[in-house]
């Protein structure tokens, strides 16, 4: 994806996302959810509170043509051509962070996905998300939201 085609940005500062963003090794290849993010992941180092205009070009440069960005010591950011794409990317990244923190909390040695598998993940992700990430999931998510509280339409 080219950054110029991105029309939606999603940002969160959840507990799990911040916890992973504060880890030196960042997101680990220990779950299928992490593999989606790792196929297109970048990092941006913490520069203080997000008030500095001069940080913006560095943030954009760090994101480059990636979909997922971990903001060190801060949170998570995803981009997409559509709201469904950016949302699904954030959903996967947040789940990957939660899974990592829960797995680490268990105290056992973690089993990483092998490098042999990791090399094929970008091609597999492209196949799974053909036609746009979120395209299949978004209608179902909207139906669920309608059942929970349709007032968002107002």
C-alpha positions as CSV (number, residue, x, y, z in Angstrom):
1,X,0.0,0.0,0.0
2,X,1.2,3.4,-0.8
3,X,0.8,6.1,1.9
4,X,-0.8,8.4,-0.6
5,X,-3.7,6.0,-1.0
6,X,-4.4,5.8,2.7
7,X,-7.6,7.6,3.6
8,X,-8.1,6.3,7.1
9,X,-5.9,6.3,10.2
10,X,-6.8,4.4,13.4
11,X,-5.0,5.1,16.7
12,X,-5.3,3.6,20.1
13,X,-3.5,3.7,23.4
14,X,-4.8,0.5,25.0
15,X,-3.1,-1.2,27.9
16,X,-1.9,-4.2,25.8
17,X,-0.7,-2.0,22.9
18,X,1.3,0.3,25.2
19,X,2.7,-2.7,27.1
20,X,4.1,-4.2,23.8
21,X,5.2,-0.8,22.6
22,X,7.4,-0.5,25.7
23,X,9.1,-3.8,25.1
24,X,12.5,-3.7,23.5
25,X,11.7,-6.5,21.0
26,X,8.3,-5.1,20.2
27,X,5.8,-7.5,18.7
28,X,6.9,-11.1,18.8
29,X,6.1,-13.7,16.2
30,X,4.2,-15.9,18.6
31,X,0.6,-15.9,17.3
32,X,-1.2,-16.0,13.9
33,X,-2.6,-12.5,14.7
34,X,0.9,-11.2,15.2
35,X,1.9,-12.5,11.8
36,X,-0.6,-10.3,10.0
37,X,0.9,-7.3,11.7
38,X,4.5,-8.4,11.2
39,X,4.0,-8.7,7.5
40,X,3.7,-4.9,7.3
41,X,5.0,-3.4,10.6
42,X,7.1,-0.3,11.4
43,X,8.1,1.4,14.7
44,X,8.3,5.1,15.6
45,X,10.4,6.1,18.7
46,X,8.8,8.1,21.4
47,X,9.5,11.9,21.2
48,X,7.4,13.1,24.1
49,X,3.8,14.2,24.1
50,X,2.4,14.4,20.6
51,X,2.5,18.2,20.4
52,X,5.6,18.8,18.2
53,X,4.8,19.7,14.6
54,X,8.3,18.7,13.5
55,X,7.6,15.1,14.6
56,X,5.0,14.6,11.9
57,X,7.3,14.0,8.9
58,X,9.4,11.6,10.9
59,X,6.3,9.6,11.9
60,X,5.2,9.5,8.2
61,X,8.7,8.5,7.2
62,X,8.8,5.7,9.8
63,X,5.4,4.4,8.6
64,X,6.5,4.4,5.0
65,X,4.4,2.0,3.0
66,X,3.5,-0.1,6.0
67,X,0.0,-0.7,7.4
68,X,0.9,-1.2,11.1
69,X,2.9,1.2,13.3
70,X,3.9,0.7,16.9
71,X,4.5,4.0,18.6
72,X,7.2,3.2,21.2
73,X,6.0,3.8,24.8
74,X,2.8,5.3,23.4
75,X,0.4,3.0,21.5
76,X,-0.7,1.7,18.1
77,X,-1.5,3.2,14.7
78,X,-2.9,1.6,11.6
79,X,-3.8,2.9,8.1
80,X,-6.1,1.7,5.4
81,X,-7.7,2.8,2.1
82,X,-11.0,2.4,3.9
83,X,-12.4,2.5,7.4
84,X,-12.9,-1.3,7.4
85,X,-9.2,-1.9,6.4
86,X,-7.8,0.4,9.1
87,X,-10.2,-1.1,11.7
88,X,-9.4,-4.7,10.8
89,X,-5.7,-3.9,10.9
90,X,-6.1,-2.3,14.4
91,X,-8.2,-5.2,15.6
92,X,-5.5,-7.7,14.6
93,X,-2.7,-5.6,16.0
94,X,-4.5,-5.1,19.4
95,X,-5.3,-8.8,19.6
96,X,-1.7,-9.7,18.8
97,X,-0.5,-7.4,21.6
98,X,-3.1,-8.9,24.1
99,X,-2.0,-12.4,23.2
100,X,1.6,-11.5,23.7
101,X,1.1,-10.0,27.1
102,X,-1.1,-12.9,28.2
103,X,1.5,-15.4,26.9
104,X,4.3,-13.6,28.6
105,X,2.3,-13.5,31.9
106,X,2.2,-17.3,31.9
107,X,5.9,-17.3,32.6
108,X,6.7,-20.2,30.3
109,X,9.2,-20.0,27.4
110,X,7.4,-18.7,24.3
111,X,7.5,-20.7,21.1
112,X,8.1,-18.3,18.1
113,X,6.9,-19.0,14.6
114,X,9.8,-20.2,12.6
115,X,11.7,-18.0,10.1
116,X,10.8,-20.5,7.3
117,X,7.1,-19.7,7.9
118,X,7.6,-16.0,8.4
119,X,9.1,-15.6,5.0
120,X,5.9,-16.7,3.3
121,X,3.5,-14.6,5.5
122,X,3.4,-11.4,3.3
123,X,2.2,-13.5,0.3
124,X,-0.3,-15.4,2.5
125,X,-1.7,-12.1,4.0
126,X,-2.1,-10.7,0.5
127,X,-4.1,-13.7,-0.5
128,X,-6.3,-13.6,2.6
129,X,-7.0,-9.9,2.3
130,X,-7.4,-9.8,-1.5
131,X,-10.0,-7.1,-2.4
132,X,-9.2,-5.1,0.8
133,X,-8.7,-6.1,4.4
134,X,-12.0,-5.9,6.3
135,X,-14.1,-6.3,3.3
136,X,-15.6,-9.6,4.5
137,X,-15.6,-8.8,8.2
138,X,-17.0,-5.2,8.1
139,X,-20.6,-6.0,7.2
140,X,-20.8,-8.6,10.1
141,X,-19.3,-6.1,12.5
142,X,-21.9,-3.5,11.5
143,X,-24.7,-6.0,12.0
144,X,-23.3,-6.8,15.5
145,X,-23.1,-3.1,16.3
146,X,-26.7,-2.6,15.1
147,X,-27.9,-5.3,17.5
148,X,-25.9,-3.8,20.4
149,X,-26.8,-0.1,19.8
150,X,-27.9,1.3,16.5
151,X,-27.7,4.9,17.8
152,X,-24.3,5.3,16.1
153,X,-26.3,5.9,12.9
154,X,-27.9,9.1,14.3
